[in-house]
Amino acid sequence: MHTMQKILAGILLLFLGLFSLHAQPPSQSSGNPDPREHGPGAVQPVRLAVAGLVHGHVAGFLRQLANSPEVRLVGVWDDDSHLTAKYASDYHLATSIFYTDFKKMLDETRPQAVMTFTSTFDHLKIVQMCAPRGIHVMMEKPLAVNLEQAKAMAVLATRYKIQVLVNYETTWYGSNQLAFQMAVTDKKLGQLRKIVFHTGHQGPREIGCPEEFLAWLTDPHLNGAGALYDFGCYGANLATWLLQGRPTSVTAVTQQLKPSIYPKVDDEATLILTYPGAQVIIQASWNWPYGRKDMTIYGTSGWFVARDRENCLINMDNLPEQKVVAQPLTPPFNDPVAMLSAIVQGKVTPNPLSSLENNLVVTEILTAARVSAQSGKTIILPR
């Protein structure tokens, strides 16, 4: 435990360097020109590559690209040739942009940014290859399977002045941005006392995740845990943002309610995070009867419920409950592709929820939660 506390304490030293990190201007690109880059009113789409095809979220991203003129897909890598052939066929993409050698793809296509859809364990390998080339990296949540990997990525980001970003679906929810405005910016709920998160679905196999996704998602080495990491990260990410800091302690309980389906990892997890004056409860599960990502914030003078992407309930000063529909977010902070493109072009700095600073804390919380669940003890985080 003493060793783990030293590792946890080390994360604090990284923040000073990371807070000064700013988006860099685009690097030189090469390869065949895109017709959108020339002529009257031309735009300069960011040269974007995809690393990995084993994360199921890659499908939605490839569909989105058709409506994302701010980027140009120049390369797709996975070391499984069957997967590269499948995705080339399914999305009617030129086979010439697909690679089974990651280094070769980077050297030949020279992307300015890479979106990563590997296992969580392999995130570090992608950053290790991209950082020395000045390539920004955005990965699907969570950042890392442990603090050692997270800290290594942070060192690389600082040394090579790149952005390492983490994509969460909930970052793009108007309801969560409205919650922050009311609870933190405008302080309309009074002092925050408790936040409760419900995140998850019926289970990855139950909802039909592809086999290449299940292969690593249900492997504790490649995913860090099961539902604990897969869905516990959402609450940790939002709590770090809303409460503007790190918890003082983490307590977690995990269970295997479906050991015949998920024999190696937990499918049920509950985390309790304590903060000075507040408590956070994260209920992460592969056992909900339906998919959900919702939160309730309780303050001394009111409460706020973000039920989904846009629908909210608000009660303040004992007045009647109000139903509110949150407005969609404005570009470029309305989706990951638009934000990544703007960051690479030096137009904006990252959304705090996507930032490396936030996600180092998320990794600290998840690491402590895993230790707590294994040991049956509350983990006190070093100050």
C-alpha positions in Angstrom: 0.0 0.0 0.0 2.9 2.4 0.8 4.2 1.9 -2.8 0.8 2.6 -4.2 0.5 5.8 -2.2 3.9 7.0 -3.5 2.6 6.4 -7.1 -0.6 8.3 -6.3 1.4 11.2 -4.9 3.5 11.3 -8.0 0.6 12.3 -10.1 0.4 15.6 -8.4 3.9 16.6 -9.7 2.7 16.2 -13.3 0.0 18.8 -13.1 2.3 21.8 -13.0 3.8 20.9 -16.3 0.5 19.8 -17.9 -1.4 23.0 -17.0 1.0 25.0 -19.2 0.4 22.6 -22.2 -1.3 24.3 -25.1 -2.5 23.0 -28.5 0.1 23.1 -31.2 -0.3 24.3 -34.7 -0.8 21.7 -37.4 2.3 19.8 -38.5 3.1 19.5 -42.2 1.0 17.0 -44.1 1.9 14.9 -47.1 0.3 12.5 -49.5 -2.4 13.1 -52.1 -4.1 16.5 -51.8 -7.7 16.8 -50.8 -9.7 19.0 -53.3 -11.3 20.8 -50.3 -7.8 22.2 -49.5 -7.6 24.4 -52.6 -9.5 27.1 -54.5 -11.8 29.9 -53.4 -13.2 29.5 -49.9 -10.9 26.5 -49.3 -10.8 24.9 -45.9 -7.8 23.1 -44.4 -9.1 19.7 -43.0 -7.0 18.1 -40.4 -5.2 15.0 -41.5 -6.6 12.3 -39.2 -5.8 8.6 -38.8 -7.5 5.8 -36.8 -5.5 3.5 -34.6 -7.2 0.3 -33.9 -10.5 -1.3 -34.8 -11.2 -3.5 -31.8 -13.2 -0.9 -29.9 -16.9 -0.9 -30.9 -17.2 2.9 -30.8 -15.1 3.1 -34.0 -18.2 2.2 -36.1 -20.0 5.4 -35.0 -16.9 7.5 -35.6 -16.5 6.2 -39.1 -20.1 7.0 -39.9 -19.7 10.5 -38.5 -16.7 11.2 -40.8 -19.1 11.6 -43.8 -20.5 14.8 -42.1 -17.1 16.1 -40.7 -15.5 18.3 -43.4 -13.0 19.6 -40.8 -11.0 16.4 -41.0 -9.7 14.1 -43.7 -9.2 10.4 -43.0 -5.7 9.5 -44.3 -5.1 6.2 -42.6 -6.6 3.3 -40.6 -4.5 0.8 -38.8 -5.1 -2.5 -37.1 -2.8 -5.5 -37.0 -5.8 -7.8 -37.8 -6.0 -8.0 -41.6 -9.5 -9.5 -41.4 -10.7 -6.5 -39.5 -9.2 -4.0 -41.9 -10.8 -5.8 -44.8 -14.2 -5.8 -43.0 -14.1 -2.1 -42.2 -12.9 -1.1 -45.7 -15.9 -3.0 -47.1 -18.5 -2.0 -44.6 -17.7 1.7 -44.9 -16.8 1.8 -48.6 -13.3 3.2 -47.8 -10.3 2.9 -50.1 -8.2 -0.2 -49.2 -5.1 2.0 -49.8 -5.6 3.9 -46.5 -5.7 0.6 -44.5 -2.5 -0.6 -42.8 -1.5 -3.5 -40.6 1.8 -1.8 -39.7 1.2 1.2 -37.4 4.7 2.7 -37.9 4.3 2.5 -41.6 0.9 4.2 -41.5 2.3 7.1 -39.4 5.3 7.5 -41.7 3.5 7.4 -45.0 0.3 9.3 -44.1 1.8 11.8 -41.6 -1.4 12.5 -39.7 -1.7 15.6 -37.5 -4.0 13.6 -35.0 -4.9 10.1 -34.3 -8.1 8.8 -32.8 -7.5 5.6 -30.9 -9.9 2.5 -30.8 -7.5 -0.1 -29.3 -7.8 -1.8 -25.9 -7.3 0.5 -22.9 -4.0 -1.2 -22.2 -2.6 -0.3 -25.7 -3.3 3.4 -25.3 0.2 3.9 -24.0 1.8 2.2 -27.0 -0.1 4.5 -29.4 1.0 7.6 -27.5 4.6 6.3 -27.4 4.5 6.1 -31.2 2.7 9.4 -31.9 4.2 11.8 -29.3 7.8 11.9 -30.8 6.2 12.7 -34.2 4.2 15.6 -32.7 0.9 13.8 -33.4 -2.0 14.6 -31.0 -4.0 11.6 -29.7 -7.6 11.3 -28.7 -8.6 7.9 -27.2 -11.9 6.3 -26.1 -12.4 6.4 -22.3 -10.8 5.6 -19.9 -7.3 6.9 -20.2 -5.3 4.0 -18.8 -5.5 0.7 -16.9 -3.2 1.9 -14.2 -1.4 5.0 -12.9 2.0 4.0 -14.2 0.6 4.0 -17.8 -1.2 7.3 -17.2 1.8 9.0 -15.8 4.0 7.8 -18.7 1.5 9.3 -21.2 1.5 12.6 -19.3 5.3 12.7 -19.4 5.3 12.2 -23.2 2.6 14.8 -23.7 4.6 17.4 -21.8 7.9 16.5 -23.4 6.6 16.6 -27.0 4.0 19.3 -26.5 1.1 17.2 -27.8 -2.5 16.9 -26.5 -3.5 13.5 -25.1 -7.3 13.6 -24.9 -10.0 11.2 -23.7 -13.4 10.9 -25.3 -16.5 10.3 -23.2 -20.1 10.2 -24.7 -21.3 12.3 -21.8 -18.9 15.1 -22.6 -21.2 16.1 -25.4 -24.4 16.1 -23.3 -26.1 19.5 -23.1 -27.6 18.4 -19.8 -24.2 18.0 -18.2 -23.1 21.4 -19.3 -26.3 22.9 -17.9 -25.6 21.1 -14.6 -22.1 22.6 -14.4 -23.5 26.1 -15.1 -26.1 25.8 -12.4 -24.1 24.0 -9.8 -20.6 25.4 -10.3 -20.7 28.6 -12.3 -23.9 30.1 -11.0 -24.0 28.2 -7.6 -27.8 28.0 -7.8 -27.9 24.7 -5.9 -26.0 26.1 -2.9 -23.1 24.0 -1.5 -22.8 20.7 -3.2 -23.3 17.8 -0.9 -23.9 14.6 -2.9 -23.7 13.5 -6.5 -25.1 10.1 -7.6 -24.3 8.5 -10.9 -26.0 5.6 -12.6 -24.0 4.3 -15.6 -24.1 1.2 -17.7 -26.4 -1.2 -19.6 -27.5 -4.8 -19.7 -23.9 -6.1 -20.4 -21.6 -5.9 -23.4 -22.4 -9.4 -24.6 -26.1 -8.9 -24.0 -26.2 -5.8 -26.2 -24.3 -7.4 -29.0 -20.8 -6.0 -28.8 -18.6 -7.7 -31.5 -16.2 -10.4 -30.5 -13.1 -8.4 -31.0 -14.5 -5.8 -28.6 -15.5 -8.4 -26.0 -12.1 -10.1 -26.2 -10.3 -7.3 -24.4 -13.3 -5.6 -22.6 -13.7 -8.7 -20.5 -10.0 -9.2 -19.9 -8.7 -7.5 -16.6 -5.2 -7.0 -18.0 -6.4 -5.2 -21.2 -9.4 -3.3 -19.7 -8.2 -2.8 -16.1 -11.4 -4.4 -14.7 -14.9 -5.0 -16.0 -17.9 -2.7 -15.3 -15.7 -0.9 -12.7 -13.5 0.6 -15.4 -15.9 0.5 -18.3 -18.6 2.6 -16.6 -17.1 3.8 -13.4 -14.9 6.2 -15.4 -17.9 8.3 -16.4 -18.8 9.3 -12.8 -15.2 9.8 -11.9 -14.7 12.1 -14.9 -17.8 14.2 -14.2 -17.2 14.3 -10.4 -13.7 15.6 -10.9 -15.1 18.4 -13.1 -18.0 19.3 -10.9 -16.2 19.2 -7.6 -13.0 20.8 -9.0 -10.5 18.4 -7.5 -9.6 15.0 -6.1 -11.4 13.0 -3.5 -9.9 12.3 -0.1 -10.8 8.6 -0.1 -12.2 5.9 -2.4 -14.2 2.8 -1.3 -15.4 0.3 -3.8 -17.4 -3.0 -3.9 -17.5 -5.2 -7.0 -19.4 -8.4 -7.8 -19.7 -11.0 -10.4 -23.5 -11.5 -10.8 -23.0 -13.3 -14.1 -19.8 -15.3 -13.7 -20.8 -17.7 -16.5 -20.8 -14.8 -18.9 -18.0 -12.7 -17.4 -15.7 -15.1 -15.5 -12.6 -12.9 -15.4 -14.0 -9.5 -14.5 -16.6 -7.7 -12.3 -20.0 -6.9 -13.9 -21.3 -4.8 -10.9 -19.4 -2.0 -9.1 -20.3 0.7 -6.6 -17.8 3.4 -5.7 -18.0 5.9 -2.8 -15.8 9.0 -3.1 -15.4 11.4 -0.2 -14.6 15.1 -0.7 -14.4 17.8 1.9 -18.1 18.5 2.5 -19.4 16.2 -0.2 -19.9 12.6 -1.2 -20.1 10.9 -4.6 -21.7 7.6 -5.3 -21.0 5.9 -8.7 -23.1 2.9 -9.6 -21.5 1.2 -12.6 -23.1 -1.9 -13.9 -23.5 -4.4 -16.7 -26.8 -5.4 -15.1 -29.2 -2.5 -15.7 -32.4 -3.5 -17.5 -31.6 -0.7 -20.0 -28.8 1.6 -21.0 -28.3 4.7 -18.8 -25.9 7.5 -18.1 -27.6 9.8 -15.6 -26.7 11.8 -12.5 -28.3 13.7 -9.7 -26.6 16.6 -7.9 -27.8 17.6 -4.4 -26.9 20.9 -3.0 -28.0 22.7 0.2 -30.7 24.7 -1.6 -31.7 22.5 -4.5 -31.1 19.5 -6.7 -30.5 18.8 -10.4 -31.2 15.6 -12.4 -29.6 15.1 -15.8 -31.7 12.2 -17.1 -30.0 11.8 -20.5 -28.4 14.0 -23.1 -30.9 16.8 -22.9 -33.7 16.1 -20.4 -33.3 17.6 -16.9 -35.3 18.0 -13.7 -34.6 21.0 -11.4 -35.9 21.8 -7.9 -34.6 24.9 -6.0 -35.7 26.6 -2.8 -38.6 24.1 -2.3 -40.4 25.4 -5.4 -42.3 23.0 -7.7 -40.1 20.7 -9.8 -39.2 22.0 -13.3 -38.6 20.0 -16.4 -35.9 21.6 -18.6 -34.6 20.6 -22.0 -30.9 21.5 -22.3 -29.7 23.3 -25.4 -27.3 21.4 -27.8 -23.7 22.4 -27.4 -22.2 24.8 -29.8 -19.3 24.0 -32.2 -16.5 23.0 -31.8 -17.5 21.7 -28.4 -20.4 19.7 -29.7 -18.6 16.5 -30.8 -15.1 15.0 -30.5 -14.1 15.3 -34.2 -14.9 19.1 -34.3 -13.1 19.7 -31.0 -10.0 17.7 -32.0 -9.8 19.5 -35.3 -10.0 22.9 -33.6 -7.4 21.9 -31.1 -4.9 20.7 -33.7 -5.5 24.0 -35.6 -4.7 26.0 -32.4 -8.1 27.5 -32.2 -9.2 26.2 -28.8 -7.9 24.5 -25.7 -9.5 21.1 -24.7 -12.8 20.8 -23.0 -11.9 20.1 -19.3 -13.7 16.7 -19.4 -11.5 15.5 -22.2 -8.3 17.0 -20.7 -5.3 14.9 -19.5 -5.4 16.8 -16.2 -8.9 15.5 -15.4 -8.3 12.0 -16.7 -5.1 11.6 -14.6 -7.4 12.0 -11.6 -9.9 9.6 -13.1 -7.2 7.0 -13.3 -6.2 7.7 -9.7 -9.8 7.1 -8.6 -10.2 3.9 -10.7 -6.9 2.5 -9.5 -7.8 3.2 -5.9 -11.2 1.6 -6.5 -9.7 -1.6 -7.8 -7.4 -1.9 -4.8 -10.3 -1.1 -2.5 -12.5 -3.8 -4.0 -9.7 -6.4 -3.9 -8.7 -5.6 -0.3 -12.1 -4.7 1.2 -10.6 -1.5 2.6 -11.1 2.2 2.1 -8.2 3.8 0.2 -7.0 7.2 1.5 -5.6 9.3 -1.3 -2.4 11.3 -0.5 -2.8 15.0 -0.4 
